[in-house]
Amino acid sequence: MARAAGLIAGVASATVSSEAYAAQTNNVLMGSEDGLSLVFVPEKITICKGDTVNWVKNQGLSRHNVVFDTDGIPRGVSSEKFSMGAKERLKEEGLTFARTFKTRGAYNYYCTPHKVNGMVGLVTVR
């Protein structure tokens, strides 16, 4: 009986620890909290493989997008398929764009219209 309970506990522990059960969603604001600064908040985020990042258009008049640098993402990941279209923009507060990260590594991204203003970010997947 004790052995059976131990086996069941071991299976439950292994199941809960798997990526499907441990995956989280992490929010990144597009624009500062006051809506005045052209930044991603936070600018850098570290997540686990299988986690999702949800970019949320914050208040303010600016329109934002999320584009991944071709040379700044892990090999084998398509920046074109992973990014918003370079001409797509989130216009209204509360609109979102989400991606689930299945490959470990560093993902550099930016907002096309505000990259020159320093609106860049980094997702590190471990």
PyMOL commands that set and color helices and strands:
alter all, ss='L'
color gray80, all
select helices_A, chain A and resi 2-17+19-22+70-72+79-82+112-117
alter helices_A, ss='H'
color red, helices_A
select strands_A, chain A and resi 25-30+40-41+44-47+52-57+67-68+96-100+105-110+120-125
alter strands_A, ss='S'
color yellow, strands_A
deselect
rebuild
show_as cartoon
